[in-house]
Amino acid sequence: MAYGSRIRRERSQRRRRLLWRVTMPLVIAAALFALGYSAYQSGTMLAEARVRELSHRIDDLSGQLGSSRAENERMRSAVAEAKQAVQEVQGRYDNDVPKGELAELVGVARERLARGVPPARLAQVLREASVTRACDTRSVRKRFEITSGKRTPDDTAGLLDGLVQVTAAMPNGATDPARTVVTVDPAWASEPMKLTGLPARQDIVVNNLTLHLVVEPSPLAGYAMATLSMCGRS
């Protein structure tokens, strides 16, 4: 009996050891599966949270992009309006502000008004002015001395019975005609005109009478020649 009981116990122990050997890998596999599934679930939850975060971020950036585009369009529209306004102001400036010969004419008028010339007088002169015609039908010539500091009786050319006085001066020791300063003094002008260099040319207008003045070196050293061509009324 004791022997049989011992045999049964040994068989029972062998069955338990065999069962343990069989079930142990299953237990380990189940544990590993549980760990993997848990990690998968955790990873899935984290990924879903990240996706939701990125989706919100995309929505925010899309809204900001839309706002930026609208702001850019508004700024482009404002710039276009500003450019149009500048062009309009420039156009009014070009129309209202005189330039070139007109600006020079306005400057002369202002200078004469500042000197006390009545506006009515200036308006009368402008109304009486007419188009001149250029011609060389008649001319007068006179030779005169070029001064270099000392005045002489021969240093002035009086043309048109002295109505137009012409003088020429050159710095002491100078010989270059380009340094000659010619002074033209019409009797009816408030100030003489200064011309630099020889030959010098100047048109002098009196009403519709045009006087063409040319001052050039004379063949005689130290002298100049003044020629005044005249054109009568048209």
C-alpha beads as a LAMMPS data file, in Angstrom:
LAMMPS data file: protein, C-alpha beads

234 atoms
233 bonds

1 atom types
1 bond types

-500.0 500.0 xlo xhi
-500.0 500.0 ylo yhi
-500.0 500.0 zlo zhi

Masses

1 110.0

Atoms # bond

1 1 1 0.000 0.000 0.000
2 1 1 2.754 2.361 0.889
3 1 1 4.507 1.565 -2.346
4 1 1 1.369 2.205 -4.398
5 1 1 0.687 5.452 -2.644
6 1 1 4.201 6.621 -3.342
7 1 1 3.848 5.810 -7.013
8 1 1 0.587 7.777 -7.211
9 1 1 2.241 10.774 -5.587
10 1 1 5.143 10.656 -8.054
11 1 1 2.730 10.435 -10.981
12 1 1 0.757 13.380 -9.610
13 1 1 3.927 15.401 -9.273
14 1 1 4.998 14.557 -12.808
15 1 1 1.585 15.639 -14.130
16 1 1 1.840 18.955 -12.244
17 1 1 5.352 19.560 -13.565
18 1 1 4.242 18.712 -17.099
19 1 1 1.219 20.967 -16.790
20 1 1 3.436 23.766 -15.514
21 1 1 5.806 23.314 -18.402
22 1 1 2.885 23.520 -20.863
23 1 1 1.025 26.403 -19.255
24 1 1 4.085 28.547 -18.414
25 1 1 4.731 29.716 -22.010
26 1 1 1.019 30.478 -22.362
27 1 1 1.084 32.554 -19.233
28 1 1 4.180 34.420 -20.414
29 1 1 2.631 34.939 -23.864
30 1 1 -0.578 36.223 -22.288
31 1 1 1.396 38.620 -20.098
32 1 1 3.378 39.886 -23.059
33 1 1 0.167 40.293 -25.090
34 1 1 -1.404 42.212 -22.244
35 1 1 1.613 44.497 -22.034
36 1 1 1.655 45.005 -25.823
37 1 1 -2.065 45.701 -25.947
38 1 1 -1.741 48.165 -23.116
39 1 1 1.124 49.918 -24.922
40 1 1 -0.914 49.896 -28.126
41 1 1 -3.890 51.409 -26.373
42 1 1 -1.680 54.041 -24.750
43 1 1 -0.012 54.832 -28.081
44 1 1 -3.380 55.028 -29.814
45 1 1 -4.712 57.433 -27.212
46 1 1 -1.590 59.591 -27.449
47 1 1 -1.739 59.570 -31.254
48 1 1 -5.419 60.530 -31.215
49 1 1 -4.689 63.351 -28.767
50 1 1 -1.816 64.566 -30.972
51 1 1 -4.022 64.389 -34.067
52 1 1 -6.715 66.437 -32.316
53 1 1 -4.087 68.981 -31.216
54 1 1 -2.679 69.263 -34.729
55 1 1 -6.174 69.562 -36.184
56 1 1 -6.917 72.474 -33.850
57 1 1 -3.582 74.004 -34.794
58 1 1 -4.388 73.649 -38.499
59 1 1 -7.760 75.290 -37.932
60 1 1 -6.115 78.186 -36.083
61 1 1 -3.471 78.665 -38.771
62 1 1 -6.093 78.491 -41.518
63 1 1 -8.061 81.215 -39.762
64 1 1 -4.939 83.347 -39.379
65 1 1 -4.082 82.795 -43.056
66 1 1 -7.545 83.905 -44.084
67 1 1 -7.232 87.001 -41.904
68 1 1 -3.782 87.737 -43.359
69 1 1 -5.092 87.467 -46.895
70 1 1 -7.975 89.786 -46.095
71 1 1 -5.553 92.254 -44.476
72 1 1 -3.222 92.038 -47.478
73 1 1 -6.102 92.744 -49.819
74 1 1 -7.136 95.699 -47.682
75 1 1 -3.573 97.034 -47.688
76 1 1 -3.283 96.584 -51.474
77 1 1 -6.532 98.485 -51.908
78 1 1 -5.288 101.264 -49.607
79 1 1 -1.995 101.498 -51.539
80 1 1 -3.851 101.673 -54.859
81 1 1 -6.077 104.455 -53.516
82 1 1 -3.035 106.338 -52.201
83 1 1 -1.300 106.059 -55.595
84 1 1 -4.425 107.325 -57.334
85 1 1 -4.618 110.252 -54.915
86 1 1 -0.938 111.079 -55.542
87 1 1 -1.516 111.028 -59.308
88 1 1 -4.513 113.336 -58.941
89 1 1 -2.560 115.751 -56.736
90 1 1 0.393 115.638 -59.140
91 1 1 -1.961 116.353 -62.033
92 1 1 -3.448 119.349 -60.244
93 1 1 0.060 120.522 -59.344
94 1 1 1.196 120.227 -62.964
95 1 1 -1.838 122.194 -64.117
96 1 1 -1.703 124.866 -61.409
97 1 1 2.045 125.412 -60.957
98 1 1 3.762 127.137 -63.919
99 1 1 6.914 125.639 -65.398
100 1 1 9.587 126.631 -67.871
101 1 1 8.951 129.869 -69.738
102 1 1 5.599 130.354 -67.983
103 1 1 7.307 130.078 -64.586
104 1 1 9.897 132.625 -65.710
105 1 1 7.121 134.955 -66.841
106 1 1 5.329 134.603 -63.496
107 1 1 8.611 135.317 -61.709
108 1 1 9.098 138.502 -63.719
109 1 1 5.525 139.574 -62.936
110 1 1 6.041 138.970 -59.219
111 1 1 9.306 140.898 -59.264
112 1 1 7.648 143.848 -61.020
113 1 1 4.727 143.811 -58.597
114 1 1 7.169 143.792 -55.685
115 1 1 8.832 146.870 -57.181
116 1 1 5.505 148.677 -57.148
117 1 1 4.369 148.288 -60.752
118 1 1 0.531 148.399 -60.724
119 1 1 -1.145 145.103 -61.686
120 1 1 -3.270 146.948 -64.233
121 1 1 -0.105 148.098 -66.006
122 1 1 1.209 144.545 -66.242
123 1 1 -2.130 143.319 -67.532
124 1 1 -2.146 146.068 -70.177
125 1 1 1.333 145.124 -71.360
126 1 1 0.304 141.469 -71.696
127 1 1 -2.869 142.388 -73.588
128 1 1 -0.956 144.593 -75.997
129 1 1 1.767 142.025 -76.655
130 1 1 1.585 140.303 -80.049
131 1 1 3.510 137.671 -81.961
132 1 1 6.781 139.006 -83.355
133 1 1 8.343 138.079 -86.644
134 1 1 12.066 137.632 -87.093
135 1 1 13.808 139.341 -89.971
136 1 1 17.097 141.022 -90.779
137 1 1 15.937 143.694 -93.225
138 1 1 17.846 146.467 -91.472
139 1 1 20.861 146.470 -89.188
140 1 1 23.336 148.801 -87.545
141 1 1 26.921 147.975 -86.556
142 1 1 29.366 149.641 -84.270
143 1 1 32.850 148.775 -83.079
144 1 1 33.811 149.541 -79.488
145 1 1 36.722 148.919 -77.167
146 1 1 36.788 146.038 -74.706
147 1 1 37.668 147.467 -71.312
148 1 1 39.936 145.819 -68.790
149 1 1 39.275 148.068 -65.837
150 1 1 39.878 151.575 -67.222
151 1 1 36.946 153.288 -68.964
152 1 1 37.480 155.201 -72.207
153 1 1 35.144 157.220 -74.468
154 1 1 35.286 154.410 -77.018
155 1 1 34.212 151.553 -74.716
156 1 1 30.443 151.907 -75.309
157 1 1 28.458 151.138 -78.425
158 1 1 25.352 153.322 -78.614
159 1 1 22.831 151.783 -81.012
160 1 1 19.478 153.172 -82.203
161 1 1 20.538 156.696 -81.362
162 1 1 21.758 155.563 -77.971
163 1 1 18.587 153.714 -76.963
164 1 1 20.624 150.491 -76.630
165 1 1 24.000 150.746 -74.881
166 1 1 26.477 147.862 -75.199
167 1 1 29.747 147.504 -73.284
168 1 1 32.233 144.662 -72.882
169 1 1 34.771 144.044 -70.130
170 1 1 37.502 141.456 -69.626
171 1 1 39.493 140.765 -66.436
172 1 1 43.001 142.217 -66.321
173 1 1 45.487 139.976 -68.079
174 1 1 42.794 137.765 -69.645
175 1 1 42.868 137.026 -73.359
176 1 1 40.160 134.349 -73.685
177 1 1 37.008 135.808 -75.337
178 1 1 34.935 133.333 -73.325
179 1 1 35.701 135.406 -70.198
180 1 1 34.331 138.585 -71.691
181 1 1 31.278 140.027 -69.915
182 1 1 28.909 141.900 -72.220
183 1 1 26.415 144.373 -70.721
184 1 1 23.320 145.286 -72.757
185 1 1 21.377 148.252 -71.390
186 1 1 18.183 149.172 -73.300
187 1 1 16.852 152.573 -72.308
188 1 1 13.356 151.170 -71.596
189 1 1 14.556 148.275 -69.384
190 1 1 14.683 148.566 -65.614
191 1 1 17.943 146.596 -65.405
192 1 1 20.729 145.840 -67.900
193 1 1 21.301 142.318 -69.230
194 1 1 24.581 140.458 -68.667
195 1 1 25.975 138.088 -71.287
196 1 1 29.125 136.007 -70.895
197 1 1 31.583 135.167 -73.663
198 1 1 32.047 136.227 -77.263
199 1 1 30.261 135.905 -79.565
200 1 1 27.148 136.796 -77.554
201 1 1 23.594 136.850 -78.909
202 1 1 20.449 138.317 -77.430
203 1 1 16.938 139.021 -78.767
204 1 1 15.373 142.205 -77.403
205 1 1 11.602 142.533 -77.807
206 1 1 9.837 145.900 -77.707
207 1 1 6.088 145.421 -78.202
208 1 1 6.073 143.570 -81.551
209 1 1 9.491 144.883 -82.587
210 1 1 12.316 142.326 -82.353
211 1 1 15.914 143.501 -82.073
212 1 1 18.581 140.859 -82.728
213 1 1 21.852 141.755 -81.057
214 1 1 25.132 139.992 -81.861
215 1 1 28.394 140.981 -80.134
216 1 1 31.530 139.336 -81.522
217 1 1 35.272 139.939 -81.524
218 1 1 36.469 142.587 -83.962
219 1 1 39.382 141.966 -86.318
220 1 1 41.032 144.843 -84.502
221 1 1 42.626 143.530 -81.312
222 1 1 41.046 144.768 -78.094
223 1 1 37.772 145.706 -79.774
224 1 1 34.367 144.085 -80.253
225 1 1 31.709 144.556 -82.910
226 1 1 28.008 144.999 -82.034
227 1 1 25.412 144.326 -84.725
228 1 1 21.736 145.112 -84.146
229 1 1 19.246 143.808 -86.698
230 1 1 15.723 145.223 -86.660
231 1 1 12.291 144.008 -87.687
232 1 1 9.370 146.421 -88.070
233 1 1 5.736 145.934 -87.130
234 1 1 3.867 143.112 -88.816

Bonds

1 1 1 2
2 1 2 3
3 1 3 4
4 1 4 5
5 1 5 6
6 1 6 7
7 1 7 8
8 1 8 9
9 1 9 10
10 1 10 11
11 1 11 12
12 1 12 13
13 1 13 14
14 1 14 15
15 1 15 16
16 1 16 17
17 1 17 18
18 1 18 19
19 1 19 20
20 1 20 21
21 1 21 22
22 1 22 23
23 1 23 24
24 1 24 25
25 1 25 26
26 1 26 27
27 1 27 28
28 1 28 29
29 1 29 30
30 1 30 31
31 1 31 32
32 1 32 33
33 1 33 34
34 1 34 35
35 1 35 36
36 1 36 37
37 1 37 38
38 1 38 39
39 1 39 40
40 1 40 41
41 1 41 42
42 1 42 43
43 1 43 44
44 1 44 45
45 1 45 46
46 1 46 47
47 1 47 48
48 1 48 49
49 1 49 50
50 1 50 51
51 1 51 52
52 1 52 53
53 1 53 54
54 1 54 55
55 1 55 56
56 1 56 57
57 1 57 58
58 1 58 59
59 1 59 60
60 1 60 61
61 1 61 62
62 1 62 63
63 1 63 64
64 1 64 65
65 1 65 66
66 1 66 67
67 1 67 68
68 1 68 69
69 1 69 70
70 1 70 71
71 1 71 72
72 1 72 73
73 1 73 74
74 1 74 75
75 1 75 76
76 1 76 77
77 1 77 78
78 1 78 79
79 1 79 80
80 1 80 81
81 1 81 82
82 1 82 83
83 1 83 84
84 1 84 85
85 1 85 86
86 1 86 87
87 1 87 88
88 1 88 89
89 1 89 90
90 1 90 91
91 1 91 92
92 1 92 93
93 1 93 94
94 1 94 95
95 1 95 96
96 1 96 97
97 1 97 98
98 1 98 99
99 1 99 100
100 1 100 101
101 1 101 102
102 1 102 103
103 1 103 104
104 1 104 105
105 1 105 106
106 1 106 107
107 1 107 108
108 1 108 109
109 1 109 110
110 1 110 111
111 1 111 112
112 1 112 113
113 1 113 114
114 1 114 115
115 1 115 116
116 1 116 117
117 1 117 118
118 1 118 119
119 1 119 120
120 1 120 121
121 1 121 122
122 1 122 123
123 1 123 124
124 1 124 125
125 1 125 126
126 1 126 127
127 1 127 128
128 1 128 129
129 1 129 130
130 1 130 131
131 1 131 132
132 1 132 133
133 1 133 134
134 1 134 135
135 1 135 136
136 1 136 137
137 1 137 138
138 1 138 139
139 1 139 140
140 1 140 141
141 1 141 142
142 1 142 143
143 1 143 144
144 1 144 145
145 1 145 146
146 1 146 147
147 1 147 148
148 1 148 149
149 1 149 150
150 1 150 151
151 1 151 152
152 1 152 153
153 1 153 154
154 1 154 155
155 1 155 156
156 1 156 157
157 1 157 158
158 1 158 159
159 1 159 160
160 1 160 161
161 1 161 162
162 1 162 163
163 1 163 164
164 1 164 165
165 1 165 166
166 1 166 167
167 1 167 168
168 1 168 169
169 1 169 170
170 1 170 171
171 1 171 172
172 1 172 173
173 1 173 174
174 1 174 175
175 1 175 176
176 1 176 177
177 1 177 178
178 1 178 179
179 1 179 180
180 1 180 181
181 1 181 182
182 1 182 183
183 1 183 184
184 1 184 185
185 1 185 186
186 1 186 187
187 1 187 188
188 1 188 189
189 1 189 190
190 1 190 191
191 1 191 192
192 1 192 193
193 1 193 194
194 1 194 195
195 1 195 196
196 1 196 197
197 1 197 198
198 1 198 199
199 1 199 200
200 1 200 201
201 1 201 202
202 1 202 203
203 1 203 204
204 1 204 205
205 1 205 206
206 1 206 207
207 1 207 208
208 1 208 209
209 1 209 210
210 1 210 211
211 1 211 212
212 1 212 213
213 1 213 214
214 1 214 215
215 1 215 216
216 1 216 217
217 1 217 218
218 1 218 219
219 1 219 220
220 1 220 221
221 1 221 222
222 1 222 223
223 1 223 224
224 1 224 225
225 1 225 226
226 1 226 227
227 1 227 228
228 1 228 229
229 1 229 230
230 1 230 231
231 1 231 232
232 1 232 233
233 1 233 234
